[in-house]
Structure formats: structure tokens, C-alpha cells
Amino acid sequence: MGIEFRDVGKTYPDGTVAVTGFSCTVPSHRTLALVGTSGSGKTTLMRMVNRMVEPTTGTVLIDDRDVRTLDKVELRRSIGYVPQAGGLLPHRRVVDNVATVPVLTGTPKRAARAAALELLELVGLDPALGRRYPAQLSGGQQQRVAVARALAAEPNVLLMDEPFGAVDPIVRRGLQDQLLQLQAELGKTIVLVTHDIDEAFRLGDDVVILRTGGIVAQTGTPKEIVAAPADDFVRDFIGSDRAERALRTVEVDGRNLVVDGDGRPVGVLG
Ligand SMILES: Nc1ncnc2c1ncn2[C@@H]1O[C@H](COP(=O)(O)OP(=O)(O)OP(=O)(O)O)[C@@H](O)[C@H]1O
């Protein structure tokens, strides 16, 4: 059960080879983070799951069913999708953005709106914000709305494409925490694309590091990858200084300060 990429490849019509012979399984209720440099085929791979991209070779299966045998529109509606930079509809109120898919699939408007307000709360927003338009929210709030919208159809599978890429590091951290909390509660099967290795290690149960051409440099849990980088590419990618970034404590004015390898303070102990 879960999502299986079985030897998939994608060559775009112009001849660009985005992915070659990629195989990987995402067990149900787990998060797979696809990470790599720009153009390494992350988005292409993720979009194969909801058939926004059709692979030129190989098969993608969800719960052992080949996605090609499933109706495209139904498949897309049944999978939560958080695009880069939210993708909210600017002329619809926040609540209606969240309720869009349930209304399309036949939920009465009132019920869909009521559920949407609950979802806003679930992602840490004041439901009163539901009356606003997306442009009247901060970037971080918009991303939370995008997550709420993706959850609205009660999908088992969530696809997230650089979901927190457009917000500043502190807001980003808050959104990551929220996602971890949500995931502990909801247990979705998640494929997340990011170019940020720290985000991949934080959110991914498993991480795939990709090179150009969608070639796997290494797959493993964050611990496995940090403990034994497969080669210099991975070592560089995860930050060859990671080991030296190990935290230590120093005493300043009687308080124990936690600093990283460069002596930058990262927090205070107890
Ligand atoms: N529709 C398309 N037609 C032709 N080439 C494409 C198309 N979409 C993507 N590509 C190419 O396929 C390769 C992989 O693209 P993809 O968007 O999957 O990479 P990515 O790792 O998600 O990159 P980024 O981090 O920049 O979003 C790139 O070389 C890209 O230019």
C-alpha cells in the first residue's frame, strides 16, 4: 500500500530527459521528500502521481492500482495538491478557495463552507480570515490556506511542491512545525518536493536526493544519509560541514547557550 514509482522515466517532447528509471515506494502514512538541484526532475516525478505528467516509461501505482487505469479528473480531485506559492484563486474568498473541490464533487455549499472553516482552524488560522481574499493575507497565511484547501477533499495522498518556498525562514519553520503536527494527527501519504535539504530532513521520513536527469544519488532516512553519504555529490549537497555544525554549549553570563560549529547561537538551554 502507498505510492509506488516503478521504473518510471520522462522524456519531454522536446527531448529533455527529466527522469530516468526511477523506482521508489512511499509506504502509506509516510512522507517522502524529493530533494535536488533545480531541474533534477522533482516536480516531474511528483506530478506523475496525479497524472499532471504522464511518464514515458514505467508505472505509478497508488495502493497497487496503476494510476493510468483511474479517471484523471477524479484522481486529481482525490489527491491533495499544494502548489508552489499557494495557487489560490485571487477572486474567491479564502473560505471558498478551501471549499472549491468539495463543492465541485457535490458537497452542498453550506456544509462545504462549514468544513472549510474547521480546516482553517486545523491549519492554525482564525476562521474569521475565511471572509478575506487571498491578497489580504500574509504569505505564510496563504500557504496555510493552500494546505487547508489540499486537505478539503479528505485525500489519503498529499502532493506538496516547494510548499513553503516563498516565505521567510522563521515563517517557514512555523509552517513546517504545523505540517509535522498535522501529519502526526492525520497520517497522510505525502510526496514533498523541496530544494532545501534541511526541510527535506525535517519533514521527510525518507529522502531521495536527485541529480540532473532524475537520477537517484541516494535514498534513505535522514539519519542514514547523514551517517553515510553515498558519494561526494551527496556530501556536498547535504553540506560537507554538517558534522562540524554539531551543536555544543557555551556559558555566557551564567546561562548555557547552545551554539553551532561556527559559534552561532541557536538557543538557550533550560
Ligand atoms: N513541459 C516541459 N517541457 C520540456 N521540458 C520540461 C518540461 N517540464 C520540465 N522540463 C524539464 O525537465 C527537467 C526537470 O524539470 P522539473 O521541473 O521536474 O525539475 P525540478 O527538479 O522540479 O526543478 P525546480 O527545482 O527548478 O522546480 C528540467 O530540465 C526542465 O527544464
The ligand as an SDF file (V2000), in Angstrom:
LIG
                    3D

 31 33  0  0  0  0  0  0  0  0999 V2000
    6.9020   20.7190  -20.1170 N   0  0  0  0  0  0  0  0  0  0  0  0
    8.2210   20.5680  -20.2570 C   0  0  0  0  0  0  0  0  0  0  0  0
    8.7820   20.5140  -21.4800 N   0  0  0  0  0  0  0  0  0  0  0  0
   10.1130   20.3520  -21.6290 C   0  0  0  0  0  0  0  0  0  0  0  0
   10.9710   20.2210  -20.6080 N   0  0  0  0  0  0  0  0  0  0  0  0
   10.4710   20.2720  -19.3710 C   0  0  0  0  0  0  0  0  0  0  0  0
    9.0720   20.4520  -19.1210 C   0  0  0  0  0  0  0  0  0  0  0  0
    8.8830   20.4580  -17.7820 N   0  0  0  0  0  0  0  0  0  0  0  0
   10.0810   20.3030  -17.2110 C   0  0  0  0  0  0  0  0  0  0  0  0
   11.0470   20.1820  -18.1680 N   0  0  0  0  0  0  0  0  0  0  0  0
   12.4810   19.9650  -17.9640 C   0  0  0  0  0  0  0  0  0  0  0  0
   12.6560   18.7480  -17.2660 O   0  0  0  0  0  0  0  0  0  0  0  0
   13.7100   18.8740  -16.3120 C   0  0  0  0  0  0  0  0  0  0  0  0
   13.1620   18.5630  -14.9190 C   0  0  0  0  0  0  0  0  0  0  0  0
   12.2290   19.5650  -14.5690 O   0  0  0  0  0  0  0  0  0  0  0  0
   11.4650   19.5660  -13.1780 P   0  0  0  0  0  0  0  0  0  0  0  0
   10.5760   20.7470  -13.1590 O   0  0  0  0  0  0  0  0  0  0  0  0
   10.8730   18.2370  -12.9400 O   0  0  0  0  0  0  0  0  0  0  0  0
   12.6800   19.7530  -12.1720 O   0  0  0  0  0  0  0  0  0  0  0  0
   12.7090   20.2080  -10.6600 P   0  0  0  0  0  0  0  0  0  0  0  0
   13.7400   19.3680  -10.0050 O   0  0  0  0  0  0  0  0  0  0  0  0
   11.3500   20.1830  -10.0840 O   0  0  0  0  0  0  0  0  0  0  0  0
   13.2340   21.6850  -10.7990 O   0  0  0  0  0  0  0  0  0  0  0  0
   12.9350   23.0130   -9.9440 P   0  0  0  0  0  0  0  0  0  0  0  0
   13.5470   22.7870   -8.5900 O   0  0  0  0  0  0  0  0  0  0  0  0
   13.6700   24.0550  -10.7200 O   0  0  0  0  0  0  0  0  0  0  0  0
   11.4530   23.1940   -9.9220 O   0  0  0  0  0  0  0  0  0  0  0  0
   14.2620   20.2790  -16.4760 C   0  0  0  0  0  0  0  0  0  0  0  0
   15.3800   20.2050  -17.3270 O   0  0  0  0  0  0  0  0  0  0  0  0
   13.1270   21.0340  -17.1120 C   0  0  0  0  0  0  0  0  0  0  0  0
   13.5990   22.0980  -17.9090 O   0  0  0  0  0  0  0  0  0  0  0  0
  1  2  1  0
  2  3  1  0
  2  7  2  0
  3  4  2  0
  4  5  1  0
  5  6  2  0
  6  7  1  0
  6 10  1  0
  7  8  1  0
  8  9  2  0
  9 10  1  0
 10 11  1  0
 11 12  1  0
 11 30  1  0
 12 13  1  0
 13 14  1  0
 13 28  1  0
 14 15  1  0
 15 16  1  0
 16 17  2  0
 16 18  1  0
 16 19  1  0
 19 20  1  0
 20 21  2  0
 20 22  1  0
 20 23  1  0
 23 24  1  0
 24 25  2  0
 24 26  1  0
 24 27  1  0
 28 29  1  0
 28 30  1  0
 30 31  1  0
M  END
$$$$
